[in-house]
C-alpha cells in the first residue's frame, strides 16, 4: 500500500491526503482544485500557521520577519528561491511578526529574521539571523530534518 500524507492547501487551507508517490507530480487540492505546491513561500496569519503546522505531514520551514527589517528584506529573495528548491518535500511559509504578534510571543521570537523548522507539529530547529543564499537555507533545512 502506498503511504499517503496530509498536506494543507496553501489557498483554501483544506487538508488533503496525497500519496507520497504523487507529491512530485503537482497535485491539486481536492476542494478548491488549486495546486498544493506553488514553489513560493506562503504568507500565513496565526490561524493559517496553526493549521499548517498542526495538520501538514511534511516539514514546514517558517521565516519570522517584519516589513521594516532590512536583513529580513535582504533574505526574502533567497527564501523565495529556497521554496522553489525544497517543495514538495517541505512547505516554506512567512509569518509577519508585526501582524502576528501573539504568534511571535508564543514561539519566543526575540530577533528577526528567524527561521524555525517544524516537523510533526513540533519545532525541531531554529536559526536567528539572515542567511544570504538559497543554497545556505536549503542546506540548513535539510541538515535539520529528522
SVG drawing of the C-alpha trace seen along z (x, -y; Angstrom):
<svg xmlns="http://www.w3.org/2000/svg" viewBox="-14 -50 39 52">
<polyline fill="none" stroke="black" stroke-width="0.4" points="0.0,0.0 1.3,-3.5 1.8,-5.8 -0.4,-9.0 0.4,-12.3 -1.8,-15.1 -1.0,-18.3 -2.7,-21.6 -3.7,-23.6 -2.0,-27.0 -5.1,-28.5 -8.1,-27.3 -6.3,-25.6 -8.2,-22.3 -6.3,-19.2 -5.7,-16.8 -4.5,-13.2 -1.8,-12.8 0.1,-9.6 3.8,-10.1 4.5,-8.9 2.2,-11.7 4.0,-14.6 6.3,-15.3 3.5,-15.3 2.0,-18.7 -1.1,-17.5 -4.1,-19.8 -6.4,-20.4 -9.5,-18.2 -11.6,-21.2 -10.5,-24.3 -8.6,-22.5 -5.6,-24.9 -2.0,-23.5 -0.9,-22.2 2.6,-23.5 3.4,-26.8 7.2,-26.9 6.8,-30.1 6.6,-30.9 3.1,-31.1 2.2,-34.1 0.3,-32.9 -1.7,-34.5 -2.0,-32.8 -4.9,-30.6 -3.3,-29.5 0.0,-28.9 -1.6,-26.6 -3.4,-24.7 -0.3,-24.1 1.9,-23.3 -0.7,-21.0 -2.1,-19.3 0.6,-19.0 2.7,-15.9 5.5,-17.5 8.0,-19.7 7.3,-23.4 10.1,-26.0 9.0,-29.3 10.6,-32.7 9.6,-35.0 10.1,-38.5 8.8,-42.1 8.4,-44.7 10.7,-47.3 13.6,-44.8 16.4,-45.3 18.0,-41.9 14.5,-40.3 14.1,-42.1 17.6,-41.1 16.9,-37.4 13.5,-37.4 14.7,-36.6 16.9,-33.7 13.9,-32.3 11.8,-32.5 14.4,-30.6 14.7,-28.0 11.0,-27.4 11.3,-26.5 14.1,-24.0 12.6,-22.5 8.9,-22.0 7.2,-19.5 9.4,-17.9 8.9,-21.0 6.4,-23.8 8.0,-27.3 6.0,-30.0 6.4,-33.5 5.0,-35.0 4.9,-38.8 5.7,-39.3 4.0,-42.8 0.7,-41.2 1.1,-38.0 2.5,-39.4 0.8,-36.7 2.5,-34.0 5.9,-35.7 5.4,-35.8 4.2,-32.2 7.4,-31.0 9.6,-33.4 10.9,-35.1 13.5,-37.6 15.2,-38.6 14.2,-38.7 14.6,-37.2 14.4,-33.9 14.0,-30.6 12.2,-27.8 11.8,-24.3 8.7,-22.3 8.2,-18.6 5.3,-16.6 3.8,-19.8 7.0,-20.4 9.8,-22.9 13.0,-20.9 15.5,-23.6 15.9,-27.4 18.3,-29.8 18.2,-33.5 19.7,-36.0 19.6,-36.3 21.0,-33.7 22.4,-35.1 21.7,-32.4 19.1,-29.9 21.8,-27.2 22.5,-28.1 18.8,-27.9 18.4,-24.6 21.5,-23.1 20.4,-24.3 16.8,-22.9 17.9,-19.6 20.6,-19.1 18.0,-19.7 15.3,-17.2 14.7,-14.2"/>
</svg>
